[in-house]
Amino acid sequence: MSFALEGSASLSSSLPPSRPSRGGGAVVAVPKKLAMPTVTAATVSMNTQGRRATPSVPAAVSVPVANRRSLSVAQTLSRVRDQGKTAFIPYITAGDPDLVTTAAALRLLDACGADVIELGMPSSDPYVDGPVIRASAARALAGGATVDLVLSMLKEVTPELSCPVVLLSYLSPIVRRGAGSFAAAVKESGVQGLIVPDLPYGGACAFRHEARKNDLELVLLTTPATPTERMKKITKASKGFIYLVSVIGVTGPRETMNLGVKDLIEEIKQVTDKAVAVGFGISTPDHVRQIAEWGADAVIIGSAMVKQLGEVDSPIEGLKRLEEFARNLKGALP
């Protein structure tokens, strides 16, 4: 099954050579002179029959992906920080409005300069998510998205990306499949990291073993309500980065940022040198600038990104809006 929209992809000589490509051991086709074609929403089109086909690309040669340089999530964020920049981590829901569009969105966000992409596995009970992501997950499930189909799509797309992908999954599909089997399947799909928002801290130890065995970075979350001693344990155990939830409550855009986040960032940085990424409620260029000024190493934008892609009349319009929004947010970061 091919997860690609019909269209053309134009090469851009401005693609930074320092953004490494990554993937497993498969053989993929890449252009002779550049590792990746630039993808924009304008290059994506559908034929009159509504069928989708693989985008056309310039003449290519086959290059073993294993020979490419690959960075972990932690290494990626460390590199961005060393450059004096704040990392951009957009979130979208897999399968909204369909998996073909999700594949195109992943390629598009990578081309827009995402440093890491967070992809949500749709759940029937996303209890930490607000109405925007809940509705997105419902659309994806209604469209037939399943764990196996999402992972199949990722296995096709991740070798083409220059940035790592972190998968967010609730605990229930992990329990149904078995922790070891789920972790192995996620790693095989090309994903680098995993977030399980409803994984109890006490239960994280056992799952961390499976994640570590499959070379997955298990990202743990801390909130404004997390006691200091618990926060210290979480920061020590978390891999990839520390996910600082900016508010007490569910995901969703807010008009203003919680001013206490600045102190929380400083508190975490006193006990760890791991990257601190702030999420929940971030939705405007002013928000990302403020979070960056407070010292965060990365900003995560979820509901606001999901709205661009899912709450539109067509996938093409959604991709256009997603591209514009992503470029605006990326441009607001130092």
Residue pairs with C-beta under 8 A, 6 or more apart in sequence:
1 152
1 156
2 52
2 53
2 54
2 156
3 99
3 100
3 102
3 103
3 153
3 156
3 157
4 52
4 53
4 54
4 55
4 100
4 103
4 104
5 44
5 45
5 46
5 52
5 53
5 55
5 100
5 101
5 103
5 104
5 315
6 44
6 45
6 46
6 47
6 51
6 52
6 53
6 54
6 55
7 43
7 44
7 45
7 55
7 56
8 43
8 55
8 56
8 57
9 37
9 38
9 39
9 43
9 55
9 56
9 57
10 37
10 38
10 40
10 43
11 31
11 33
11 34
11 37
11 38
11 58
12 34
12 37
12 38
13 34
15 34
15 35
15 36
15 38
19 162
19 163
20 68
20 69
20 70
20 71
20 162
21 30
21 35
21 36
21 65
21 68
21 69
21 70
21 159
21 160
21 161
21 162
22 65
22 68
22 69
22 70
22 71
22 158
22 159
22 161
22 162
22 163
22 164
22 190
22 192
23 65
23 68
23 70
23 158
23 159
23 160
23 161
23 190
24 65
24 66
24 158
24 159
24 188
24 190
25 64
25 65
25 66
26 65
26 159
27 62
27 63
27 64
27 65
28 62
28 63
28 65
28 159
28 160
29 57
29 60
29 61
29 62
30 36
30 60
30 61
30 63
31 37
31 57
31 58
31 59
31 60
32 58
32 59
32 60
32 61
35 68
35 162
36 110
36 111
36 160
36 162
37 55
37 57
37 58
38 111
39 55
39 104
39 107
39 108
39 110
39 111
40 108
40 111
40 323
41 108
41 316
41 319
41 320
41 322
41 323
42 320
43 55
44 55
44 104
44 316
44 319
45 316
46 52
46 316
47 53
52 100
65 159
71 79
71 164
72 164
72 192
72 217
72 240
73 116
73 164
73 166
73 192
73 193
73 217
73 219
73 239
73 240
73 241
74 217
74 239
74 240
74 241
74 274
74 275
76 87
76 115
76 116
76 163
76 164
77 87
77 115
77 116
77 240
77 241
77 275
77 277
77 297
77 298
78 275
80 86
80 87
80 115
80 297
80 298
81 87
81 275
81 297
84 334
85 333
85 334
86 288
86 291
86 292
86 296
86 297
86 298
86 299
86 333
86 334
87 115
87 116
87 275
87 277
87 297
87 298
87 299
88 113
88 114
88 115
88 288
88 298
88 299
88 301
88 326
88 329
88 330
88 333
89 114
89 115
89 116
89 117
89 118
89 166
89 277
89 279
89 298
89 299
89 300
89 301
90 109
90 114
90 117
90 118
90 300
90 301
90 305
90 326
90 329
91 117
91 118
91 119
91 120
91 168
91 279
91 300
91 301
91 302
91 305
91 306
92 102
92 105
92 106
92 109
92 117
92 118
92 119
92 120
92 305
92 306
92 309
92 322
93 102
93 119
93 120
93 122
93 133
93 136
93 137
93 140
93 306
93 310
94 102
94 119
94 120
94 121
94 122
94 140
94 145
94 150
94 153
95 102
95 122
95 139
95 140
95 141
95 143
95 144
95 145
95 149
95 150
96 102
96 122
96 136
96 137
96 139
96 140
96 143
96 145
96 306
96 309
96 310
97 139
97 140
97 143
97 309
97 310
97 315
97 318
98 143
98 145
98 315
99 145
99 149
99 150
99 153
100 315
101 309
101 315
101 318
101 319
102 119
102 153
103 153
103 156
103 157
104 315
104 319
105 309
105 318
105 319
105 322
106 117
106 119
106 157
106 161
106 165
107 157
107 160
107 161
108 319
108 322
108 323
108 326
109 117
109 322
109 326
110 117
110 160
110 161
110 162
110 163
112 323
112 326
112 327
112 330
113 326
113 327
113 330
114 163
114 326
114 330
115 163
115 298
116 163
116 164
116 165
116 166
116 193
116 298
117 161
117 163
117 164
117 165
117 166
118 165
118 166
118 167
118 168
118 195
118 300
118 302
119 150
119 154
119 165
119 166
119 167
119 168
119 191
120 126
120 133
120 136
120 137
120 167
120 168
120 169
120 302
121 147
121 150
121 167
121 168
121 169
121 170
121 173
122 136
122 137
122 138
122 140
122 141
122 145
122 150
123 137
123 169
123 170
123 172
123 173
124 137
124 138
124 141
125 170
125 172
126 133
126 134
126 137
126 170
127 170
127 198
127 250
128 197
128 198
128 250
128 251
129 137
129 250
129 251
129 252
129 303
130 249
130 250
130 251
130 252
130 303
131 252
132 251
132 252
132 253
132 303
132 306
132 307
132 311
133 251
133 252
133 302
133 303
133 306
135 310
136 306
136 310
139 310
147 169
147 173
147 177
147 185
151 185
151 186
151 188
151 189
152 189
154 165
154 167
154 189
154 190
154 191
155 188
155 189
155 190
157 190
158 165
158 189
158 190
158 191
159 190
164 191
164 192
164 193
165 190
165 191
165 192
165 193
166 191
166 192
166 193
166 194
166 195
166 217
166 219
166 240
167 186
167 189
167 191
167 193
167 194
167 195
168 194
168 195
168 196
168 197
169 182
169 186
169 194
169 195
169 196
170 196
170 197
170 198
171 196
171 198
171 199
173 182
174 182
174 196
174 207
177 185
179 206
179 207
179 210
180 210
180 213
182 210
183 194
183 207
183 210
183 211
183 213
183 214
183 216
184 214
186 194
186 214
186 216
187 214
187 215
187 216
191 216
192 216
192 217
192 240
193 216
193 217
193 218
193 219
193 239
193 240
194 211
194 216
194 217
194 218
194 219
195 218
195 219
195 221
195 243
196 207
196 218
197 221
199 207
201 220
201 230
201 233
201 234
204 218
204 220
204 237
205 237
207 218
208 218
208 237
211 217
211 218
211 239
212 218
217 239
217 240
218 238
218 239
218 240
219 238
219 239
219 240
219 241
219 242
219 243
220 234
220 237
220 238
220 242
220 243
221 234
221 243
221 244
221 245
222 230
222 231
222 234
222 235
222 242
222 243
222 244
222 245
222 264
222 268
223 244
223 245
223 248
224 245
224 246
224 247
224 248
224 258
224 260
224 261
224 264
225 248
226 234
228 267
231 267
231 268
231 271
232 271
234 242
235 242
235 268
235 271
235 272
235 274
236 271
236 272
238 274
240 275
241 274
241 275
241 276
241 277
241 297
241 298
242 268
242 272
242 274
242 275
242 276
242 277
243 277
243 279
243 300
244 261
244 264
244 265
244 268
244 276
244 277
244 278
244 279
244 296
245 279
245 280
246 257
246 258
246 261
246 278
246 279
246 280
246 281
246 282
246 291
247 254
247 258
247 280
247 281
249 280
250 280
251 279
251 280
251 281
251 302
251 303
252 280
252 281
252 303
253 281
253 283
253 303
253 304
254 281
254 283
257 281
257 282
257 287
257 290
257 291
258 281
261 278
261 291
261 294
261 296
262 294
262 295
265 276
265 278
265 294
265 295
265 296
266 295
268 276
269 276
269 295
275 297
275 298
276 295
276 296
276 297
276 298
277 296
277 297
277 298
277 299
277 300
278 291
278 296
278 298
278 299
278 300
279 299
279 300
279 301
279 302
280 300
280 302
281 287
282 288
282 291
282 299
282 300
282 301
282 302
282 304
283 301
283 303
283 304
284 304
285 328
285 329
285 331
285 332
286 332
287 299
288 299
288 301
288 329
288 332
288 333
289 332
289 333
291 299
292 299
292 333
292 334
299 329
299 333
301 329
304 325
305 322
305 325
305 326
308 318
308 321
308 322
308 324
308 325
309 318
309 319
309 321
309 322
310 318
312 318
312 321
